[in-house]
C-alpha cells in the first residue's frame, strides 16, 4: 500500500484524473455544481463519475489527515 501514501502519485492523480477534462471547466467541479443545484436528472453513471473523479481528492485528504495526526501524536 506504499502507492496510497506517496505524495507525488496522489498529487499527480488529483491534477490529472481529478480535474480531467480541463476545458471548459474541470469535470468534477461541473458535477459538484450539478449536485449543489439539486442533482436533477443525474443517473447512476453520473454518480459513478463523481466518485471516480473525486477519489484522488479523497486519497489526498486521507494522506493529509494521516500526516497531521502522526505529527501531533509524536
C-alpha positions in Angstrom: 0.0 0.0 0.0 3.0 2.3 -0.4 1.4 3.8 -3.5 -1.5 5.1 -1.4 0.9 7.0 0.8 3.1 8.6 -1.9 2.6 12.3 -2.1 3.8 12.6 -5.7 1.4 10.0 -7.1 -1.6 11.3 -5.2 -0.9 14.9 -6.4 -0.4 13.7 -9.9 -3.8 11.8 -9.7 -5.5 14.9 -8.4 -4.2 17.1 -11.2 -4.9 14.6 -14.0 -7.7 12.3 -13.2 -9.3 14.5 -10.6 -9.6 17.6 -12.9 -9.8 16.0 -16.3 -11.2 17.1 -18.7 -9.8 20.6 -18.1 -11.9 22.7 -20.6 -14.4 24.3 -20.4 -14.2 23.5 -16.7 -12.9 20.6 -14.6 -15.3 17.7 -14.8 -15.6 17.3 -11.0 -16.5 21.0 -10.5 -19.3 20.6 -13.0 -20.6 17.6 -11.2 -20.4 19.3 -7.8 -22.4 22.3 -9.2 -24.9 19.9 -10.6 -25.3 18.2 -7.2 -25.5 21.5 -5.4 -28.3 22.5 -7.8 -30.4 19.5 -6.7 -28.9 16.8 -8.9 -32.0 16.8 -11.1 -31.6 14.3 -13.9 -28.4 12.6 -12.6 -28.1 9.0 -13.5 -26.1 6.2 -11.9 -23.4 6.9 -14.5 -23.1 10.5 -13.3 -22.8 9.4 -9.6 -20.1 6.9 -10.6 -18.3 9.8 -12.4 -18.4 11.9 -9.2 -16.8 9.1 -7.2 -14.3 8.3 -10.0 -13.1 11.8 -10.4 -13.3 12.6 -6.6 -11.4 9.6 -5.4 -7.9 11.2 -5.8 -9.0 14.1 -3.6 -10.3 11.6 -1.0 -6.9 10.0 -1.0 -5.2 13.4 -0.7 -7.4 14.4 2.3 -6.7 10.9 3.8 -3.0 11.4 3.5 -3.1 14.9 4.9 -5.1 13.6 7.9 -2.6 10.8 8.5 0.4 13.1 8.3 -1.2 15.6 10.7 -2.3 13.0 13.3 1.0 11.2 13.3 2.8 14.5 13.7 0.6 15.6 16.6 0.9 12.1 18.3 4.7 12.2 18.3 
